[in-house]
Structure formats: structure tokens, C-alpha cells
Amino acid sequence: MSPSATAAGPTSQPRRTAILSAALSCFVRQGYTATTVEDICRASGASVGSIYHHFGGKDRIAAALYVDSLADYQAGFLATLRVHDDARSGVEALVRHHLRWVREHPDVARFVLAVGETEVLAAAAAVLRRRNRTFFTAVGEWFALRPELPDLAPDLLEPLLLGPAQEFARHWLAGRAVTTPEQAEDVLAAAAWHALTTTEESR
């Protein structure tokens, strides 16, 4: 995952990774609100002083984890686009990427989907704005070069492309899905293509 110094501050990579890994376990097991810095210290073996020195508090640990997780997801998303010239194969591959990323990183996905605390999002806001600007520009350029796809704003494109897959992922992560992500890929990928190609363009 990419470093997020703006959210976390400089630190040695092994120590940083250990702290973030321990924090993820605590956040998923206990929830962000119930987790304390002391919990993260015990899980990571780091001292309170070390954590505050490197991250600045629980909100910034969570912000760094959120930013790194999103960066990893977005890197895979863009890499998927780059190897697909055909519109349909690209759209369907993006849905498959989403489901496979969730399947391969279930705790990270649970954390990302659950984050709603204002303090965490505020701590991550500056770096997220920069990353998202670059990400959505690249995605928009790929879609714009494929005339069979509608010209949609990101806030419409994302739910049409990933809405059903995202909802399925929530059910699967919560243990409420009988279908596996592998079994869901074909159906949800085809549904995304249908949703996009039967939607009137917004120009």
C-alpha cells in the first residue's frame, strides 16, 4: 500500500505496518469508537508515545488506514482499466475487481465500509481529495473514449457501475449471503453493463 504521510506522519515502514495492522484488527473487532489507543498499543507492541509520535492519535491512525486501503483499491481499479480497451470487458472487469478485492481483503473492506466518523474523514480529507481527483479523472477519461457508454457524472456512474456489487459485498461481509463472491461475479458484471448501456446519456 502507498504511504500516506499527510494522514500519518513519517515513520519506519515495518513499525507503521504493524500499528495499522493492529488497529485494523481492533477496529473490526470492537468498532472504531470503542477502540482506544491503549488497545492498539497492546495489539501492536508499540508504546503510547510511539503511536502519538508517528500518527498523532486514534483518528489519524484510522485516517491513514482508510487512505492506504482506498489507495490499494483504486490502484487495482485503474490497473484493470488499463488492460481493457473494449467497453464491455472493461466494465465487467471492474465489477469483478471490486468483488475480488472485497473477498481478498475482508477486514479492510469491513473497515472502509463502516467508517462514518467525522473526525476520521476530516483527518483524511486533504489526501483523499487529491487522490480522488486523480482517480476520477483517469476513470472519466477511460469512459469518455468509449462512445457506447453514457456520459455520466461520477456520482451517477459509480452507483450504476458498482451499486449492486457494493450491496452484495455488504451482505457477504456481514455473513448474510448464501452466494459466494465468485458465484456472483457473472451476474453482477452483466447487470452493471446492462445498467450503463440502458441509461440515457446526461450531457
C-alpha positions as CSV (number, residue, x, y, z in Angstrom):
1,M,0.0,0.0,0.0
2,S,1.1,3.5,-0.6
3,P,2.4,5.7,2.3
4,S,0.0,8.4,3.5
5,A,2.3,10.8,5.3
6,T,-0.2,13.6,5.3
7,A,-2.5,11.4,7.3
8,A,0.0,9.6,9.5
9,G,3.3,11.4,9.5
10,P,6.7,9.8,8.7
11,T,7.6,6.6,10.4
12,S,9.6,3.4,9.6
13,Q,7.5,1.2,7.3
14,P,7.7,-2.0,9.5
15,R,6.5,-0.1,12.6
16,R,3.8,1.7,10.6
17,T,2.6,-1.5,9.1
18,A,2.4,-3.3,12.5
19,I,0.5,-0.4,14.0
20,L,-2.0,-0.2,11.2
21,S,-2.5,-4.0,11.1
22,A,-3.2,-4.0,14.9
23,A,-5.5,-1.0,14.5
24,L,-7.5,-2.7,11.8
25,S,-8.0,-5.8,13.9
26,C,-9.2,-3.7,16.8
27,F,-11.5,-1.5,14.7
28,V,-13.1,-4.6,13.1
29,R,-13.4,-6.5,16.3
30,Q,-14.5,-3.7,18.6
31,G,-15.6,-0.8,16.4
32,Y,-13.8,2.5,16.0
33,T,-15.5,4.3,18.8
34,A,-14.8,1.5,21.4
35,T,-11.2,1.1,20.4
36,T,-8.6,3.0,22.5
37,V,-5.0,3.9,21.7
38,E,-4.1,1.6,24.5
39,D,-5.9,-1.3,22.7
40,I,-3.8,-0.6,19.6
41,C,-0.6,-0.4,21.8
42,R,-1.3,-3.8,23.3
43,A,-2.1,-5.4,19.9
44,S,0.9,-3.8,18.1
45,G,3.5,-3.8,20.8
46,A,4.1,-0.1,20.3
47,S,4.3,2.4,23.1
48,V,1.7,5.1,23.5
49,G,4.4,7.7,22.9
50,S,5.5,5.9,19.7
51,I,1.9,5.9,18.4
52,Y,1.3,9.5,19.1
53,H,4.7,10.5,17.7
54,H,4.1,8.7,14.4
55,F,0.4,9.2,14.0
56,G,-0.9,11.8,16.3
57,G,-3.9,9.9,17.7
58,K,-6.6,7.3,17.0
59,D,-8.3,9.4,14.4
60,R,-5.1,9.7,12.4
61,I,-4.4,6.0,12.7
62,A,-7.8,5.3,11.3
63,A,-7.4,8.0,8.6
64,A,-4.0,6.5,7.5
65,L,-5.6,3.1,7.3
66,Y,-8.6,4.4,5.3
67,V,-6.3,6.3,2.9
68,D,-4.0,3.3,2.4
69,S,-6.9,1.0,1.9
70,L,-8.6,3.2,-0.7
71,A,-5.2,3.8,-2.5
72,D,-4.8,0.0,-2.8
73,Y,-8.3,-0.4,-4.2
74,Q,-8.0,2.4,-6.6
75,A,-4.6,1.3,-7.9
76,G,-6.1,-2.1,-8.8
77,F,-9.2,-0.4,-10.3
78,L,-7.1,1.7,-12.6
79,A,-4.8,-1.2,-13.5
80,T,-7.9,-3.1,-14.5
81,L,-9.0,-0.3,-16.8
82,R,-5.6,0.0,-18.5
83,V,-5.6,-3.6,-19.8
84,H,-9.1,-3.4,-21.3
85,D,-9.8,-1.5,-24.5
86,D,-13.3,-3.0,-25.1
87,A,-16.0,-1.2,-23.2
88,R,-18.0,-4.2,-22.1
89,S,-15.0,-6.3,-21.0
90,G,-13.7,-3.2,-19.1
91,V,-16.9,-2.6,-17.3
92,E,-17.4,-6.2,-16.3
93,A,-13.8,-6.5,-15.2
94,L,-14.2,-3.5,-12.8
95,V,-17.1,-5.3,-11.1
96,R,-15.0,-8.4,-10.8
97,H,-12.1,-6.4,-9.4
98,H,-14.5,-4.9,-6.8
99,L,-15.8,-8.3,-5.7
100,R,-12.3,-9.9,-5.7
101,W,-10.8,-7.1,-3.7
102,V,-13.5,-7.4,-1.0
103,R,-13.1,-11.2,-1.0
104,E,-9.3,-11.0,-0.6
105,H,-9.3,-8.1,2.0
106,P,-12.5,-8.7,4.0
107,D,-11.4,-6.9,7.2
108,V,-10.1,-3.9,5.2
109,A,-13.4,-3.9,3.3
110,R,-15.4,-4.0,6.5
111,F,-13.4,-1.1,7.9
112,V,-13.7,1.0,4.8
113,L,-17.5,0.4,4.5
114,A,-18.1,1.1,8.2
115,V,-16.1,4.4,8.5
116,G,-18.5,7.2,9.2
117,E,-16.9,9.1,12.0
118,T,-16.5,12.8,11.1
119,E,-13.1,13.0,12.8
120,V,-11.6,10.2,10.7
121,L,-12.9,11.6,7.4
122,A,-11.7,15.1,8.4
123,A,-8.2,13.8,9.2
124,A,-8.1,12.1,5.8
125,A,-9.8,14.8,3.8
126,A,-6.9,16.6,2.2
127,V,-5.1,13.5,0.9
128,L,-8.4,11.9,-0.2
129,R,-9.3,15.0,-2.2
130,R,-6.0,14.7,-4.1
131,R,-6.2,11.0,-4.6
132,N,-9.9,11.1,-5.7
133,R,-9.3,13.9,-8.1
134,T,-6.6,11.9,-9.9
135,F,-8.6,8.7,-9.7
136,F,-11.9,10.0,-11.0
137,T,-10.1,12.0,-13.8
138,A,-8.5,8.8,-15.0
139,V,-11.7,6.8,-14.8
140,G,-13.7,9.6,-16.6
141,E,-11.1,9.7,-19.4
142,W,-11.5,5.9,-20.0
143,F,-15.3,6.1,-20.1
144,A,-15.2,9.2,-22.3
145,L,-13.3,7.3,-25.0
146,R,-16.0,4.7,-25.3
147,P,-19.0,6.1,-27.2
148,E,-21.2,3.1,-26.3
149,L,-21.1,4.2,-22.7
150,P,-23.2,7.1,-21.3
151,D,-21.6,10.4,-20.3
152,L,-22.4,10.5,-16.6
153,A,-21.2,12.5,-13.6
154,P,-19.2,10.4,-11.1
155,D,-22.0,10.5,-8.6
156,L,-24.2,8.7,-11.1
157,L,-21.6,6.5,-12.8
158,E,-20.4,4.9,-9.5
159,P,-23.8,3.6,-8.3
160,L,-24.7,2.3,-11.7
161,L,-21.4,0.5,-12.1
162,L,-20.9,-0.8,-8.6
163,G,-24.1,-0.3,-6.7
164,P,-25.3,-3.9,-6.8
165,A,-21.8,-5.3,-6.3
166,Q,-21.4,-3.0,-3.3
167,E,-24.7,-4.0,-1.8
168,F,-23.9,-7.7,-2.3
169,A,-20.4,-7.2,-0.7
170,R,-22.1,-5.7,2.4
171,H,-24.3,-8.7,2.7
172,W,-21.4,-11.1,2.2
173,L,-19.2,-9.4,4.7
174,A,-22.0,-9.5,7.3
175,G,-22.5,-13.2,6.7
176,R,-25.9,-12.8,5.2
177,A,-25.1,-14.0,1.7
178,V,-25.6,-17.6,0.6
179,T,-24.0,-16.9,-2.8
180,T,-20.2,-16.5,-2.9
181,P,-18.4,-13.5,-4.5
182,E,-17.1,-15.9,-7.2
183,Q,-20.6,-17.1,-8.0
184,A,-21.9,-13.5,-8.0
185,E,-19.3,-12.2,-10.4
186,D,-21.0,-13.1,-13.7
187,V,-24.5,-11.9,-12.7
188,L,-23.3,-8.6,-11.2
189,A,-20.9,-7.9,-14.0
190,A,-23.6,-8.4,-16.6
191,A,-26.0,-6.3,-14.6
192,A,-23.6,-3.4,-14.5
193,W,-23.2,-3.4,-18.3
194,H,-27.0,-3.6,-18.7
195,A,-27.5,-0.7,-16.3
196,L,-24.9,1.5,-18.0
197,T,-26.0,0.8,-21.6
198,T,-29.7,1.3,-21.0
199,T,-29.2,4.6,-19.2
200,E,-30.0,7.8,-21.1
201,E,-26.9,9.9,-21.5
202,S,-26.6,13.1,-19.4
203,R,-25.0,15.8,-21.5
